[in-house]
Amino acid sequence: MSIEEQPTTTATYLVAGMTCDHCARAVASELRNVGGVNDVTVKLVPGGRSAVTVVSEAPLATAAVAAALDEAGEYQLVSAD
């Protein structure tokens, strides 16, 4: 018996405003609540631009990512790949 793999999309976003592990956990948690998101990893750069990589079932709307960041705290989407 084989399990079919669902196609996924990976996107990395640069996020400003994160300063600590608490910030990284808050951002990851809110992004995991966005529909279709399977995984989130954060490479924290305190006070700089942190790389947030999101694996999802389909590409996410920039507005959905920005809304999740806003819900998590005072974090700003700088850019996406």
mmJSON file of the N, C-alpha and C atoms, coordinates in Angstrom:
{"data_MODEL":{"atom_site":{
"group_PDB":["ATOM","ATOM","ATOM","ATOM","ATOM","ATOM","ATOM","ATOM","ATOM","ATOM","ATOM","ATOM","ATOM","ATOM","ATOM","ATOM","ATOM","ATOM","ATOM","ATOM","ATOM","ATOM","ATOM","ATOM","ATOM","ATOM","ATOM","ATOM","ATOM","ATOM","ATOM","ATOM","ATOM","ATOM","ATOM","ATOM","ATOM","ATOM","ATOM","ATOM","ATOM","ATOM","ATOM","ATOM","ATOM","ATOM","ATOM","ATOM","ATOM","ATOM","ATOM","ATOM","ATOM","ATOM","ATOM","ATOM","ATOM","ATOM","ATOM","ATOM","ATOM","ATOM","ATOM","ATOM","ATOM","ATOM","ATOM","ATOM","ATOM","ATOM","ATOM","ATOM","ATOM","ATOM","ATOM","ATOM","ATOM","ATOM","ATOM","ATOM","ATOM","ATOM","ATOM","ATOM","ATOM","ATOM","ATOM","ATOM","ATOM","ATOM","ATOM","ATOM","ATOM","ATOM","ATOM","ATOM","ATOM","ATOM","ATOM","ATOM","ATOM","ATOM","ATOM","ATOM","ATOM","ATOM","ATOM","ATOM","ATOM","ATOM","ATOM","ATOM","ATOM","ATOM","ATOM","ATOM","ATOM","ATOM","ATOM","ATOM","ATOM","ATOM","ATOM","ATOM","ATOM","ATOM","ATOM","ATOM","ATOM","ATOM","ATOM","ATOM","ATOM","ATOM","ATOM","ATOM","ATOM","ATOM","ATOM","ATOM","ATOM","ATOM","ATOM","ATOM","ATOM","ATOM","ATOM","ATOM","ATOM","ATOM","ATOM","ATOM","ATOM","ATOM","ATOM","ATOM","ATOM","ATOM","ATOM","ATOM","ATOM","ATOM","ATOM","ATOM","ATOM","ATOM","ATOM","ATOM","ATOM","ATOM","ATOM","ATOM","ATOM","ATOM","ATOM","ATOM","ATOM","ATOM","ATOM","ATOM","ATOM","ATOM","ATOM","ATOM","ATOM","ATOM","ATOM","ATOM","ATOM","ATOM","ATOM","ATOM","ATOM","ATOM","ATOM","ATOM","ATOM","ATOM","ATOM","ATOM","ATOM","ATOM","ATOM","ATOM","ATOM","ATOM","ATOM","ATOM","ATOM","ATOM","ATOM","ATOM","ATOM","ATOM","ATOM","ATOM","ATOM","ATOM","ATOM","ATOM","ATOM","ATOM","ATOM","ATOM","ATOM","ATOM","ATOM","ATOM","ATOM","ATOM","ATOM","ATOM","ATOM","ATOM","ATOM","ATOM","ATOM","ATOM","ATOM","ATOM","ATOM","ATOM","ATOM"],
"id":[1,2,3,4,5,6,7,8,9,10,11,12,13,14,15,16,17,18,19,20,21,22,23,24,25,26,27,28,29,30,31,32,33,34,35,36,37,38,39,40,41,42,43,44,45,46,47,48,49,50,51,52,53,54,55,56,57,58,59,60,61,62,63,64,65,66,67,68,69,70,71,72,73,74,75,76,77,78,79,80,81,82,83,84,85,86,87,88,89,90,91,92,93,94,95,96,97,98,99,100,101,102,103,104,105,106,107,108,109,110,111,112,113,114,115,116,117,118,119,120,121,122,123,124,125,126,127,128,129,130,131,132,133,134,135,136,137,138,139,140,141,142,143,144,145,146,147,148,149,150,151,152,153,154,155,156,157,158,159,160,161,162,163,164,165,166,167,168,169,170,171,172,173,174,175,176,177,178,179,180,181,182,183,184,185,186,187,188,189,190,191,192,193,194,195,196,197,198,199,200,201,202,203,204,205,206,207,208,209,210,211,212,213,214,215,216,217,218,219,220,221,222,223,224,225,226,227,228,229,230,231,232,233,234,235,236,237,238,239,240,241,242,243],
"type_symbol":["N","C","C","N","C","C","N","C","C","N","C","C","N","C","C","N","C","C","N","C","C","N","C","C","N","C","C","N","C","C","N","C","C","N","C","C","N","C","C","N","C","C","N","C","C","N","C","C","N","C","C","N","C","C","N","C","C","N","C","C","N","C","C","N","C","C","N","C","C","N","C","C","N","C","C","N","C","C","N","C","C","N","C","C","N","C","C","N","C","C","N","C","C","N","C","C","N","C","C","N","C","C","N","C","C","N","C","C","N","C","C","N","C","C","N","C","C","N","C","C","N","C","C","N","C","C","N","C","C","N","C","C","N","C","C","N","C","C","N","C","C","N","C","C","N","C","C","N","C","C","N","C","C","N","C","C","N","C","C","N","C","C","N","C","C","N","C","C","N","C","C","N","C","C","N","C","C","N","C","C","N","C","C","N","C","C","N","C","C","N","C","C","N","C","C","N","C","C","N","C","C","N","C","C","N","C","C","N","C","C","N","C","C","N","C","C","N","C","C","N","C","C","N","C","C","N","C","C","N","C","C","N","C","C","N","C","C","N","C","C","N","C","C"],
"label_atom_id":["N","CA","C","N","CA","C","N","CA","C","N","CA","C","N","CA","C","N","CA","C","N","CA","C","N","CA","C","N","CA","C","N","CA","C","N","CA","C","N","CA","C","N","CA","C","N","CA","C","N","CA","C","N","CA","C","N","CA","C","N","CA","C","N","CA","C","N","CA","C","N","CA","C","N","CA","C","N","CA","C","N","CA","C","N","CA","C","N","CA","C","N","CA","C","N","CA","C","N","CA","C","N","CA","C","N","CA","C","N","CA","C","N","CA","C","N","CA","C","N","CA","C","N","CA","C","N","CA","C","N","CA","C","N","CA","C","N","CA","C","N","CA","C","N","CA","C","N","CA","C","N","CA","C","N","CA","C","N","CA","C","N","CA","C","N","CA","C","N","CA","C","N","CA","C","N","CA","C","N","CA","C","N","CA","C","N","CA","C","N","CA","C","N","CA","C","N","CA","C","N","CA","C","N","CA","C","N","CA","C","N","CA","C","N","CA","C","N","CA","C","N","CA","C","N","CA","C","N","CA","C","N","CA","C","N","CA","C","N","CA","C","N","CA","C","N","CA","C","N","CA","C","N","CA","C","N","CA","C","N","CA","C","N","CA","C","N","CA","C","N","CA","C","N","CA","C","N","CA","C","N","CA","C"],
"label_alt_id":[null,null,null,null,null,null,null,null,null,null,null,null,null,null,null,null,null,null,null,null,null,null,null,null,null,null,null,null,null,null,null,null,null,null,null,null,null,null,null,null,null,null,null,null,null,null,null,null,null,null,null,null,null,null,null,null,null,null,null,null,null,null,null,null,null,null,null,null,null,null,null,null,null,null,null,null,null,null,null,null,null,null,null,null,null,null,null,null,null,null,null,null,null,null,null,null,null,null,null,null,null,null,null,null,null,null,null,null,null,null,null,null,null,null,null,null,null,null,null,null,null,null,null,null,null,null,null,null,null,null,null,null,null,null,null,null,null,null,null,null,null,null,null,null,null,null,null,null,null,null,null,null,null,null,null,null,null,null,null,null,null,null,null,null,null,null,null,null,null,null,null,null,null,null,null,null,null,null,null,null,null,null,null,null,null,null,null,null,null,null,null,null,null,null,null,null,null,null,null,null,null,null,null,null,null,null,null,null,null,null,null,null,null,null,null,null,null,null,null,null,null,null,null,null,null,null,null,null,null,null,null,null,null,null,null,null,null,null,null,null,null,null,null],
"label_comp_id":["MET","MET","MET","SER","SER","SER","ILE","ILE","ILE","GLU","GLU","GLU","GLU","GLU","GLU","GLN","GLN","GLN","PRO","PRO","PRO","THR","THR","THR","THR","THR","THR","THR","THR","THR","ALA","ALA","ALA","THR","THR","THR","TYR","TYR","TYR","LEU","LEU","LEU","VAL","VAL","VAL","ALA","ALA","ALA","GLY","GLY","GLY","MET","MET","MET","THR","THR","THR","CYS","CYS","CYS","ASP","ASP","ASP","HIS","HIS","HIS","CYS","CYS","CYS","ALA","ALA","ALA","ARG","ARG","ARG","ALA","ALA","ALA","VAL","VAL","VAL","ALA","ALA","ALA","SER","SER","SER","GLU","GLU","GLU","LEU","LEU","LEU","ARG","ARG","ARG","ASN","ASN","ASN","VAL","VAL","VAL","GLY","GLY","GLY","GLY","GLY","GLY","VAL","VAL","VAL","ASN","ASN","ASN","ASP","ASP","ASP","VAL","VAL","VAL","THR","THR","THR","VAL","VAL","VAL","LYS","LYS","LYS","LEU","LEU","LEU","VAL","VAL","VAL","PRO","PRO","PRO","GLY","GLY","GLY","GLY","GLY","GLY","ARG","ARG","ARG","SER","SER","SER","ALA","ALA","ALA","VAL","VAL","VAL","THR","THR","THR","VAL","VAL","VAL","VAL","VAL","VAL","SER","SER","SER","GLU","GLU","GLU","ALA","ALA","ALA","PRO","PRO","PRO","LEU","LEU","LEU","ALA","ALA","ALA","THR","THR","THR","ALA","ALA","ALA","ALA","ALA","ALA","VAL","VAL","VAL","ALA","ALA","ALA","ALA","ALA","ALA","ALA","ALA","ALA","LEU","LEU","LEU","ASP","ASP","ASP","GLU","GLU","GLU","ALA","ALA","ALA","GLY","GLY","GLY","GLU","GLU","GLU","TYR","TYR","TYR","GLN","GLN","GLN","LEU","LEU","LEU","VAL","VAL","VAL","SER","SER","SER","ALA","ALA","ALA","ASP","ASP","ASP"],
"label_asym_id":["A","A","A","A","A","A","A","A","A","A","A","A","A","A","A","A","A","A","A","A","A","A","A","A","A","A","A","A","A","A","A","A","A","A","A","A","A","A","A","A","A","A","A","A","A","A","A","A","A","A","A","A","A","A","A","A","A","A","A","A","A","A","A","A","A","A","A","A","A","A","A","A","A","A","A","A","A","A","A","A","A","A","A","A","A","A","A","A","A","A","A","A","A","A","A","A","A","A","A","A","A","A","A","A","A","A","A","A","A","A","A","A","A","A","A","A","A","A","A","A","A","A","A","A","A","A","A","A","A","A","A","A","A","A","A","A","A","A","A","A","A","A","A","A","A","A","A","A","A","A","A","A","A","A","A","A","A","A","A","A","A","A","A","A","A","A","A","A","A","A","A","A","A","A","A","A","A","A","A","A","A","A","A","A","A","A","A","A","A","A","A","A","A","A","A","A","A","A","A","A","A","A","A","A","A","A","A","A","A","A","A","A","A","A","A","A","A","A","A","A","A","A","A","A","A","A","A","A","A","A","A","A","A","A","A","A","A","A","A","A","A","A","A"],
"label_entity_id":["1","1","1","1","1","1","1","1","1","1","1","1","1","1","1","1","1","1","1","1","1","1","1","1","1","1","1","1","1","1","1","1","1","1","1","1","1","1","1","1","1","1","1","1","1","1","1","1","1","1","1","1","1","1","1","1","1","1","1","1","1","1","1","1","1","1","1","1","1","1","1","1","1","1","1","1","1","1","1","1","1","1","1","1","1","1","1","1","1","1","1","1","1","1","1","1","1","1","1","1","1","1","1","1","1","1","1","1","1","1","1","1","1","1","1","1","1","1","1","1","1","1","1","1","1","1","1","1","1","1","1","1","1","1","1","1","1","1","1","1","1","1","1","1","1","1","1","1","1","1","1","1","1","1","1","1","1","1","1","1","1","1","1","1","1","1","1","1","1","1","1","1","1","1","1","1","1","1","1","1","1","1","1","1","1","1","1","1","1","1","1","1","1","1","1","1","1","1","1","1","1","1","1","1","1","1","1","1","1","1","1","1","1","1","1","1","1","1","1","1","1","1","1","1","1","1","1","1","1","1","1","1","1","1","1","1","1","1","1","1","1","1","1"],
"label_seq_id":[1,1,1,2,2,2,3,3,3,4,4,4,5,5,5,6,6,6,7,7,7,8,8,8,9,9,9,10,10,10,11,11,11,12,12,12,13,13,13,14,14,14,15,15,15,16,16,16,17,17,17,18,18,18,19,19,19,20,20,20,21,21,21,22,22,22,23,23,23,24,24,24,25,25,25,26,26,26,27,27,27,28,28,28,29,29,29,30,30,30,31,31,31,32,32,32,33,33,33,34,34,34,35,35,35,36,36,36,37,37,37,38,38,38,39,39,39,40,40,40,41,41,41,42,42,42,43,43,43,44,44,44,45,45,45,46,46,46,47,47,47,48,48,48,49,49,49,50,50,50,51,51,51,52,52,52,53,53,53,54,54,54,55,55,55,56,56,56,57,57,57,58,58,58,59,59,59,60,60,60,61,61,61,62,62,62,63,63,63,64,64,64,65,65,65,66,66,66,67,67,67,68,68,68,69,69,69,70,70,70,71,71,71,72,72,72,73,73,73,74,74,74,75,75,75,76,76,76,77,77,77,78,78,78,79,79,79,80,80,80,81,81,81],
"pdbx_PDB_ins_code":[null,null,null,null,null,null,null,null,null,null,null,null,null,null,null,null,null,null,null,null,null,null,null,null,null,null,null,null,null,null,null,null,null,null,null,null,null,null,null,null,null,null,null,null,null,null,null,null,null,null,null,null,null,null,null,null,null,null,null,null,null,null,null,null,null,null,null,null,null,null,null,null,null,null,null,null,null,null,null,null,null,null,null,null,null,null,null,null,null,null,null,null,null,null,null,null,null,null,null,null,null,null,null,null,null,null,null,null,null,null,null,null,null,null,null,null,null,null,null,null,null,null,null,null,null,null,null,null,null,null,null,null,null,null,null,null,null,null,null,null,null,null,null,null,null,null,null,null,null,null,null,null,null,null,null,null,null,null,null,null,null,null,null,null,null,null,null,null,null,null,null,null,null,null,null,null,null,null,null,null,null,null,null,null,null,null,null,null,null,null,null,null,null,null,null,null,null,null,null,null,null,null,null,null,null,null,null,null,null,null,null,null,null,null,null,null,null,null,null,null,null,null,null,null,null,null,null,null,null,null,null,null,null,null,null,null,null,null,null,null,null,null,null],
"Cartn_x":[0.839,0.0,0.891,0.627,1.436,0.563,1.188,0.5,0.93,-0.044,0.282,0.729,1.814,2.288,1.545,1.115,0.479,1.564,1.364,2.354,2.408,3.584,3.73,4.502,4.368,5.067,5.885,7.115,7.959,8.28,8.07,8.385,9.113,10.091,10.825,10.522,10.15,9.796,10.82,11.211,12.068,11.16,11.376,10.502,11.333,10.927,11.597,10.807,11.523,10.865,11.034,11.57,11.767,13.089,13.055,14.27,14.686,13.793,14.103,13.365,13.631,12.968,11.457,11.023,9.579,8.927,9.582,9.074,8.978,10.03,10.062,8.943,8.704,7.632,6.267,6.073,4.791,4.498,5.511,5.342,5.052,5.832,5.626,4.235,3.797,2.488,1.363,1.42,0.367,0.365,1.551,1.602,1.087,1.314,0.79,-0.733,-1.348,-2.806,-3.417,-2.585,-3.08,-3.448,-4.592,-5.053,-4.063,-3.804,-2.923,-1.46,-1.087,0.315,0.641,1.728,2.169,3.313,4.211,5.39,5.919,6.538,7.156,8.478,9.536,10.822,11.279,11.953,12.419,13.913,14.652,16.066,16.122,16.189,16.113,17.387,17.205,18.278,17.791,18.134,17.607,17.842,16.759,16.84,17.081,17.215,17.456,16.303,16.634,15.633,15.742,14.771,14.748,14.114,14.658,14.112,13.069,11.857,10.763,10.348,10.569,10.255,8.957,8.043,6.723,6.517,6.141,5.766,4.248,3.619,2.157,1.667,0.382,-0.225,-0.306,-0.345,-0.421,0.239,0.64,1.232,0.278,0.83,0.029,-0.088,-1.218,-1.402,-0.552,0.101,0.927,0.109,-1.136,-2.009,-2.223,-2.31,-2.506,-1.266,-0.096,1.16,1.274,1.018,1.093,0.102,-1.094,-2.105,-1.65,-1.043,-0.539,0.569,1.453,2.533,1.954,0.939,0.29,-0.369,-0.985,-1.638,-0.607,0.583,1.643,2.276,2.26,2.881,3.258,4.246,4.663,5.751,5.413,6.37,5.968,6.952,6.685,7.282,6.484,6.948,7.815,9.089,10.006,9.978,10.05,9.99,9.75,9.444,9.229,9.987,10.371,11.035,10.02],
"Cartn_y":[-1.171,0.0,1.244,2.16,3.382,4.591,5.555,6.8,7.827,8.424,9.453,10.722,11.279,12.543,13.687,14.632,15.823,16.794,17.463,18.463,19.598,20.136,21.243,22.38,23.527,24.734,25.221,25.635,26.198,27.638,28.539,29.956,30.471,31.327,31.942,33.437,33.913,35.317,35.965,37.186,37.951,38.786,38.654,39.304,40.159,41.399,42.319,42.395,42.697,42.931,41.832,40.693,39.599,39.799,39.643,39.869,38.675,37.663,36.559,35.287,34.199,32.932,33.013,33.819,33.993,34.563,35.54,36.139,35.077,34.285,33.247,32.236,31.842,30.886,31.496,32.763,33.434,33.505,33.879,33.971,32.592,31.587,30.231,29.72,29.961,29.499,30.121,31.416,32.089,31.626,31.44,30.98,29.55,28.713,27.337,27.318,28.402,28.496,28.901,29.316,29.691,28.4,28.381,27.191,26.686,25.387,24.764,24.721,25.36,25.368,24.048,23.405,22.127,22.275,23.234,23.382,24.808,25.265,26.594,26.469,27.038,27.124,28.57,28.968,30.35,30.348,31.111,31.369,32.781,32.851,34.126,34.942,36.2,37.189,38.326,38.287,39.279,40.718,41.467,42.861,43.062,41.968,42.069,41.474,40.92,40.278,38.774,38.195,36.761,36.05,34.875,34.082,33.117,33.221,32.36,31.521,30.215,29.314,28.577,28.632,28.036,26.978,25.781,24.711,24.616,24.732,24.727,23.93,23.637,22.872,23.669,24.974,25.873,27.186,28.005,29.304,30.123,30.813,31.644,33.057,33.667,35.068,35.918,36.914,37.805,38.42,38.749,39.339,38.379,37.08,36.091,35.999,36.063,36.031,37.286,38.449,39.715,39.744,39.208,39.177,38.28,37.144,36.251,36.927,37.649,38.371,39.446,40.142,41.179,40.571,39.411,38.73,38.284,37.913,37.436,38.574,39.778,40.918,41.993,42.767,43.908,43.471,42.543,42.007,42.434,42.733,43.235,42.312,42.038,41.272,42.199,41.801,42.615,42.167,40.858,40.333,38.837,38.305,36.864,36.415,35.135,34.644,34.177],
"Cartn_z":[0.0,0.0,0.0,-0.912,-0.942,-0.646,-0.055,0.267,-0.765,-1.426,-2.413,-1.712,-2.219,-1.662,-2.323,-1.509,-2.046,-2.468,-3.592,-3.996,-2.974,-2.772,-1.832,-2.488,-1.899,-2.32,-1.136,-1.405,-0.356,-0.722,0.234,0.028,1.259,1.026,2.128,2.14,3.313,3.508,4.424,4.127,5.034,5.909,7.215,8.19,9.129,9.319,10.236,11.536,12.615,13.896,14.915,14.514,15.473,16.202,17.522,18.313,19.161,19.309,20.223,19.801,20.519,20.226,20.42,21.401,21.612,20.346,19.738,18.497,17.402,17.261,16.235,16.449,17.695,17.993,17.695,18.027,17.778,16.279,15.492,14.041,13.46,13.854,13.334,13.689,14.897,15.346,14.524,14.309,13.535,12.084,11.505,10.117,9.983,10.998,10.956,10.987,11.468,11.507,10.17,9.217,7.893,7.148,6.536,5.825,4.795,4.812,3.841,4.226,5.331,5.753,6.437,5.984,6.541,7.525,7.279,8.137,8.032,9.124,9.169,9.905,9.337,10.034,10.009,11.087,11.218,11.485,10.68,10.953,11.516,12.836,13.538,13.367,12.997,12.963,13.864,15.163,16.106,15.62,15.498,15.09,13.608,12.849,11.408,10.629,9.493,8.638,8.813,9.46,9.701,8.508,8.154,7.056,7.618,7.101,7.527,6.318,6.418,5.309,5.612,4.653,4.814,3.731,4.157,3.237,3.291,2.12,2.076,0.875,0.885,-0.194,-1.489,-1.38,-2.535,-2.135,-3.109,-2.761,-1.898,-0.914,-0.02,-0.566,-0.335,-0.694,0.239,-0.304,0.51,1.637,1.359,2.382,3.548,3.271,4.337,5.218,4.596,5.358,6.206,5.607,6.337,7.496,7.295,8.357,9.514,9.195,10.246,11.038,10.35,11.04,11.953,11.471,12.27,13.508,13.349,14.469,15.503,15.038,15.938,16.737,16.192,16.875,15.883,16.232,15.396,14.412,13.539,12.586,11.185,10.356,9.022,7.972,6.941,5.792,4.939,4.767,3.98,2.521,2.29,0.928,0.949,-0.233,-0.388,-1.628,-1.652,-2.883,-3.872],
"occupancy":[1.0,1.0,1.0,1.0,1.0,1.0,1.0,1.0,1.0,1.0,1.0,1.0,1.0,1.0,1.0,1.0,1.0,1.0,1.0,1.0,1.0,1.0,1.0,1.0,1.0,1.0,1.0,1.0,1.0,1.0,1.0,1.0,1.0,1.0,1.0,1.0,1.0,1.0,1.0,1.0,1.0,1.0,1.0,1.0,1.0,1.0,1.0,1.0,1.0,1.0,1.0,1.0,1.0,1.0,1.0,1.0,1.0,1.0,1.0,1.0,1.0,1.0,1.0,1.0,1.0,1.0,1.0,1.0,1.0,1.0,1.0,1.0,1.0,1.0,1.0,1.0,1.0,1.0,1.0,1.0,1.0,1.0,1.0,1.0,1.0,1.0,1.0,1.0,1.0,1.0,1.0,1.0,1.0,1.0,1.0,1.0,1.0,1.0,1.0,1.0,1.0,1.0,1.0,1.0,1.0,1.0,1.0,1.0,1.0,1.0,1.0,1.0,1.0,1.0,1.0,1.0,1.0,1.0,1.0,1.0,1.0,1.0,1.0,1.0,1.0,1.0,1.0,1.0,1.0,1.0,1.0,1.0,1.0,1.0,1.0,1.0,1.0,1.0,1.0,1.0,1.0,1.0,1.0,1.0,1.0,1.0,1.0,1.0,1.0,1.0,1.0,1.0,1.0,1.0,1.0,1.0,1.0,1.0,1.0,1.0,1.0,1.0,1.0,1.0,1.0,1.0,1.0,1.0,1.0,1.0,1.0,1.0,1.0,1.0,1.0,1.0,1.0,1.0,1.0,1.0,1.0,1.0,1.0,1.0,1.0,1.0,1.0,1.0,1.0,1.0,1.0,1.0,1.0,1.0,1.0,1.0,1.0,1.0,1.0,1.0,1.0,1.0,1.0,1.0,1.0,1.0,1.0,1.0,1.0,1.0,1.0,1.0,1.0,1.0,1.0,1.0,1.0,1.0,1.0,1.0,1.0,1.0,1.0,1.0,1.0,1.0,1.0,1.0,1.0,1.0,1.0,1.0,1.0,1.0,1.0,1.0,1.0,1.0,1.0,1.0,1.0,1.0,1.0],
"B_iso_or_equiv":[0.0,0.0,0.0,0.0,0.0,0.0,0.0,0.0,0.0,0.0,0.0,0.0,0.0,0.0,0.0,0.0,0.0,0.0,0.0,0.0,0.0,0.0,0.0,0.0,0.0,0.0,0.0,0.0,0.0,0.0,0.0,0.0,0.0,0.0,0.0,0.0,0.0,0.0,0.0,0.0,0.0,0.0,0.0,0.0,0.0,0.0,0.0,0.0,0.0,0.0,0.0,0.0,0.0,0.0,0.0,0.0,0.0,0.0,0.0,0.0,0.0,0.0,0.0,0.0,0.0,0.0,0.0,0.0,0.0,0.0,0.0,0.0,0.0,0.0,0.0,0.0,0.0,0.0,0.0,0.0,0.0,0.0,0.0,0.0,0.0,0.0,0.0,0.0,0.0,0.0,0.0,0.0,0.0,0.0,0.0,0.0,0.0,0.0,0.0,0.0,0.0,0.0,0.0,0.0,0.0,0.0,0.0,0.0,0.0,0.0,0.0,0.0,0.0,0.0,0.0,0.0,0.0,0.0,0.0,0.0,0.0,0.0,0.0,0.0,0.0,0.0,0.0,0.0,0.0,0.0,0.0,0.0,0.0,0.0,0.0,0.0,0.0,0.0,0.0,0.0,0.0,0.0,0.0,0.0,0.0,0.0,0.0,0.0,0.0,0.0,0.0,0.0,0.0,0.0,0.0,0.0,0.0,0.0,0.0,0.0,0.0,0.0,0.0,0.0,0.0,0.0,0.0,0.0,0.0,0.0,0.0,0.0,0.0,0.0,0.0,0.0,0.0,0.0,0.0,0.0,0.0,0.0,0.0,0.0,0.0,0.0,0.0,0.0,0.0,0.0,0.0,0.0,0.0,0.0,0.0,0.0,0.0,0.0,0.0,0.0,0.0,0.0,0.0,0.0,0.0,0.0,0.0,0.0,0.0,0.0,0.0,0.0,0.0,0.0,0.0,0.0,0.0,0.0,0.0,0.0,0.0,0.0,0.0,0.0,0.0,0.0,0.0,0.0,0.0,0.0,0.0,0.0,0.0,0.0,0.0,0.0,0.0,0.0,0.0,0.0,0.0,0.0,0.0],
"pdbx_formal_charge":[null,null,null,null,null,null,null,null,null,null,null,null,null,null,null,null,null,null,null,null,null,null,null,null,null,null,null,null,null,null,null,null,null,null,null,null,null,null,null,null,null,null,null,null,null,null,null,null,null,null,null,null,null,null,null,null,null,null,null,null,null,null,null,null,null,null,null,null,null,null,null,null,null,null,null,null,null,null,null,null,null,null,null,null,null,null,null,null,null,null,null,null,null,null,null,null,null,null,null,null,null,null,null,null,null,null,null,null,null,null,null,null,null,null,null,null,null,null,null,null,null,null,null,null,null,null,null,null,null,null,null,null,null,null,null,null,null,null,null,null,null,null,null,null,null,null,null,null,null,null,null,null,null,null,null,null,null,null,null,null,null,null,null,null,null,null,null,null,null,null,null,null,null,null,null,null,null,null,null,null,null,null,null,null,null,null,null,null,null,null,null,null,null,null,null,null,null,null,null,null,null,null,null,null,null,null,null,null,null,null,null,null,null,null,null,null,null,null,null,null,null,null,null,null,null,null,null,null,null,null,null,null,null,null,null,null,null,null,null,null,null,null,null],
"auth_seq_id":[1,1,1,2,2,2,3,3,3,4,4,4,5,5,5,6,6,6,7,7,7,8,8,8,9,9,9,10,10,10,11,11,11,12,12,12,13,13,13,14,14,14,15,15,15,16,16,16,17,17,17,18,18,18,19,19,19,20,20,20,21,21,21,22,22,22,23,23,23,24,24,24,25,25,25,26,26,26,27,27,27,28,28,28,29,29,29,30,30,30,31,31,31,32,32,32,33,33,33,34,34,34,35,35,35,36,36,36,37,37,37,38,38,38,39,39,39,40,40,40,41,41,41,42,42,42,43,43,43,44,44,44,45,45,45,46,46,46,47,47,47,48,48,48,49,49,49,50,50,50,51,51,51,52,52,52,53,53,53,54,54,54,55,55,55,56,56,56,57,57,57,58,58,58,59,59,59,60,60,60,61,61,61,62,62,62,63,63,63,64,64,64,65,65,65,66,66,66,67,67,67,68,68,68,69,69,69,70,70,70,71,71,71,72,72,72,73,73,73,74,74,74,75,75,75,76,76,76,77,77,77,78,78,78,79,79,79,80,80,80,81,81,81],
"auth_comp_id":["MET","MET","MET","SER","SER","SER","ILE","ILE","ILE","GLU","GLU","GLU","GLU","GLU","GLU","GLN","GLN","GLN","PRO","PRO","PRO","THR","THR","THR","THR","THR","THR","THR","THR","THR","ALA","ALA","ALA","THR","THR","THR","TYR","TYR","TYR","LEU","LEU","LEU","VAL","VAL","VAL","ALA","ALA","ALA","GLY","GLY","GLY","MET","MET","MET","THR","THR","THR","CYS","CYS","CYS","ASP","ASP","ASP","HIS","HIS","HIS","CYS","CYS","CYS","ALA","ALA","ALA","ARG","ARG","ARG","ALA","ALA","ALA","VAL","VAL","VAL","ALA","ALA","ALA","SER","SER","SER","GLU","GLU","GLU","LEU","LEU","LEU","ARG","ARG","ARG","ASN","ASN","ASN","VAL","VAL","VAL","GLY","GLY","GLY","GLY","GLY","GLY","VAL","VAL","VAL","ASN","ASN","ASN","ASP","ASP","ASP","VAL","VAL","VAL","THR","THR","THR","VAL","VAL","VAL","LYS","LYS","LYS","LEU","LEU","LEU","VAL","VAL","VAL","PRO","PRO","PRO","GLY","GLY","GLY","GLY","GLY","GLY","ARG","ARG","ARG","SER","SER","SER","ALA","ALA","ALA","VAL","VAL","VAL","THR","THR","THR","VAL","VAL","VAL","VAL","VAL","VAL","SER","SER","SER","GLU","GLU","GLU","ALA","ALA","ALA","PRO","PRO","PRO","LEU","LEU","LEU","ALA","ALA","ALA","THR","THR","THR","ALA","ALA","ALA","ALA","ALA","ALA","VAL","VAL","VAL","ALA","ALA","ALA","ALA","ALA","ALA","ALA","ALA","ALA","LEU","LEU","LEU","ASP","ASP","ASP","GLU","GLU","GLU","ALA","ALA","ALA","GLY","GLY","GLY","GLU","GLU","GLU","TYR","TYR","TYR","GLN","GLN","GLN","LEU","LEU","LEU","VAL","VAL","VAL","SER","SER","SER","ALA","ALA","ALA","ASP","ASP","ASP"],
"auth_asym_id":["A","A","A","A","A","A","A","A","A","A","A","A","A","A","A","A","A","A","A","A","A","A","A","A","A","A","A","A","A","A","A","A","A","A","A","A","A","A","A","A","A","A","A","A","A","A","A","A","A","A","A","A","A","A","A","A","A","A","A","A","A","A","A","A","A","A","A","A","A","A","A","A","A","A","A","A","A","A","A","A","A","A","A","A","A","A","A","A","A","A","A","A","A","A","A","A","A","A","A","A","A","A","A","A","A","A","A","A","A","A","A","A","A","A","A","A","A","A","A","A","A","A","A","A","A","A","A","A","A","A","A","A","A","A","A","A","A","A","A","A","A","A","A","A","A","A","A","A","A","A","A","A","A","A","A","A","A","A","A","A","A","A","A","A","A","A","A","A","A","A","A","A","A","A","A","A","A","A","A","A","A","A","A","A","A","A","A","A","A","A","A","A","A","A","A","A","A","A","A","A","A","A","A","A","A","A","A","A","A","A","A","A","A","A","A","A","A","A","A","A","A","A","A","A","A","A","A","A","A","A","A","A","A","A","A","A","A","A","A","A","A","A","A"],
"auth_atom_id":["N","CA","C","N","CA","C","N","CA","C","N","CA","C","N","CA","C","N","CA","C","N","CA","C","N","CA","C","N","CA","C","N","CA","C","N","CA","C","N","CA","C","N","CA","C","N","CA","C","N","CA","C","N","CA","C","N","CA","C","N","CA","C","N","CA","C","N","CA","C","N","CA","C","N","CA","C","N","CA","C","N","CA","C","N","CA","C","N","CA","C","N","CA","C","N","CA","C","N","CA","C","N","CA","C","N","CA","C","N","CA","C","N","CA","C","N","CA","C","N","CA","C","N","CA","C","N","CA","C","N","CA","C","N","CA","C","N","CA","C","N","CA","C","N","CA","C","N","CA","C","N","CA","C","N","CA","C","N","CA","C","N","CA","C","N","CA","C","N","CA","C","N","CA","C","N","CA","C","N","CA","C","N","CA","C","N","CA","C","N","CA","C","N","CA","C","N","CA","C","N","CA","C","N","CA","C","N","CA","C","N","CA","C","N","CA","C","N","CA","C","N","CA","C","N","CA","C","N","CA","C","N","CA","C","N","CA","C","N","CA","C","N","CA","C","N","CA","C","N","CA","C","N","CA","C","N","CA","C","N","CA","C","N","CA","C","N","CA","C","N","CA","C","N","CA","C","N","CA","C","N","CA","C"],
"pdbx_PDB_model_num":[1,1,1,1,1,1,1,1,1,1,1,1,1,1,1,1,1,1,1,1,1,1,1,1,1,1,1,1,1,1,1,1,1,1,1,1,1,1,1,1,1,1,1,1,1,1,1,1,1,1,1,1,1,1,1,1,1,1,1,1,1,1,1,1,1,1,1,1,1,1,1,1,1,1,1,1,1,1,1,1,1,1,1,1,1,1,1,1,1,1,1,1,1,1,1,1,1,1,1,1,1,1,1,1,1,1,1,1,1,1,1,1,1,1,1,1,1,1,1,1,1,1,1,1,1,1,1,1,1,1,1,1,1,1,1,1,1,1,1,1,1,1,1,1,1,1,1,1,1,1,1,1,1,1,1,1,1,1,1,1,1,1,1,1,1,1,1,1,1,1,1,1,1,1,1,1,1,1,1,1,1,1,1,1,1,1,1,1,1,1,1,1,1,1,1,1,1,1,1,1,1,1,1,1,1,1,1,1,1,1,1,1,1,1,1,1,1,1,1,1,1,1,1,1,1,1,1,1,1,1,1,1,1,1,1,1,1,1,1,1,1,1,1]
}}}
